[in-house]
Amino acid sequence: YTNIPFRVFSGSIVTLGTSTRPFKKGDSVVCYLPVEEMQLVAKKKREGEIEVAERYIMNFARTVPPISALAIVACGLKAHLALYTLTKLTKNQSVLILNGASPSAHLAIQMAHAIGAKVATTCTSGEELT
């Protein structure tokens, strides 16, 4: 997802800082970084390792493949960016979310409902695809 101002990574915890939440060595994690923080990470990068503030890290279940965890985070960030940062959607406003069955749109629909917006969406039927 190069059109959002974040980058997402997956990996495992190698070392811990002093104020770590429920993380432990070997945990599978997903990290999302705002692009502006990428400069800081690039300076601290060692071979195959990056140092990341814990506020950008979240655990994911070992049964979830890393690529799936990355996709979920990226879709959520994309939806959040569209609704809150770009459109500044608020309660009782109306929003049209295209392709409502896509992962990003599904999350956007949930986020818009959570703030009390009126949501309309589009989708295609399986018949149209054949």
C-alpha positions, -999 to +999 in steps of 0.1 A: +000+000+000+021+029-012-008+054-013-010+056+025+015+075+047+024+044+067+046+014+062+038-020+078+062-048+087+060-081+105+086-100+124+094-111+159+107-095+190+145-099+193+153-076+222+132-056+246+134-021+259+128-010+295+091-002+293+076-029+272+040-039+273+030-075+272+058-083+247+084-110+252+113-123+231+101-143+202+066-128+200+052-125+164+043-088+159+031-064+132+046-029+132+031+002+114+052+033+110+043+068+098+065+076+068+081+105+087+094+081+114+110+059+087+139+082+087+145+075+124+143+037+118+166+039+088+193+054+110+189+027+136+187-002+112+210-031+118+212-061+096+177-076+096+166-056+126+149-023+133+142-006+166+106+005+169+087+024+196+062+001+213+033+023+204+036+011+168+037-026+176+009-051+181+009-088+187-009-112+164-018-148+169+007-174+157-020-191+137-024-160+116+001-159+087+023-127+088+011-116+054-025-117+066-017-097+097+000-071+075-029-069+052-054-064+081-033-036+095-028-019+061-065-021+053-074-006+087-049+023+083-062+030+048-098+031+061-088+053+090-069+077+068-098+080+044-125+086+070-107+106+098-078+124+082-089+131+047-127+135+050-129+143+087-162+123+089-184+131+119-216+119+135-247+121+113-228+129+081-234+106+051-206+087+034-206+065+003-181+037+005-174+020-028-169-017-031-183-025+003-172-062+002-135-053+000-114-056+032-106-018+034-142-009+027-155-034+053-133-018+080-143+017+068-180+008+071-174-004+107-155+027+116-181+050+100-209+033+120-188+035+152-188+073+149-225+075+140-222+083+103-249+073+078-233+048+055-242+038+019-221+013+000-219-004-034-211-040-044-214-063-073-233-096-074-217-129-083-238-130-114-222-099-128-187-114-124-194-145-147 
